[in-house]
Amino acid sequence: MKIRRLKKEDIPELLNLRIEQQKEYHECLNEEEKHIIEYTRDYINENLDKDLFMFGVFKNNEIVAICGYNAVSYTHLRAHETLSD
């Protein structure tokens, strides 16, 4: 297995895995699936390597797991803290 930072050319495969994860979490996407796929694709395309950093675990040149994080501002974090009060 190999771990590496994901790039724009990984988006189609990454998108498939991410949608499968969302299906498991939401149990069933059905009519919303198309909207979620488009939103996820747009979000990843716009933010990968800007504020979104994703890594993939590859086995036989196929992504089998992903993880990622978003960089956010201190102001953004404080806003969440204020909302939770």
N, C-alpha and C positions, 0 to 999 in steps of 0.2 A: 504494500500500500504506500501511497505517496500523498503528502499534503502540500498544497500550494495555493497561493492567492488567486482568486478567480478573475478572469478578464472578460472583456466584452464578447469575445468569441465563444465563451462558455455559457452565455445567456440562454440559448435554446435548451440546452441540457439542464441547466440550473432551473429554468422556469418549470420544466416538467417535474422535477423533484420537489420544488417548492409548492406547486399545485397539489401534488399528492399529499404533502404534509398538511396543507390547508384542508383537504378533503377529510383526512383523518381527524383533524381538530374540530371541524364543523360537521362531521359525520356525513353530510351530503350537500353538495353544492347545487346540483341541478340547474335551474334557470339562472342562478347568479354566477355560475361557473365562467361563462364568457366574460362577464364584467370583471370578475376577480382576475382572470388570466390577463386581460388587457391592462388593468390597473397595475398588476404585479410586473408585467413586462415594461410598461412605461416607467414605473418607479425605479426598477433596476437599471434600465437604460440611462435614465437621467442622473442617477445618484452613485452608480458604481464608480469607485475611485475618486469621488468627491467627498461626500459625507458617509457613504456606505462602503464598508470594507467586508468582503466575503472570502471565505476560504473553503476549499473542497477537499474531501478525502476521495482519492481515486484508487480504484481497483480494476486492473485490466483496462486502463484508460477510460473508465466510466466513473462518473461521480456517484458515490454511494452515500455520502453524507455531506452536509453543509453547515456552516456556522458563520455568523457575521455580527457586526456591530455598527451602530450609527454614531457618528460624532455629533454632539449637541452642545449648545452654548450653556454657560452658567445661568443665564437668564431663563432659558428653557427649563432647566432643572428646578430653578426657584419657582417657576410658574406651577409645576407639578406639585411641589411642596405646599404652595399656597392653596391649591385646589384640594389637597388632602386634609387641610386643617378644618 
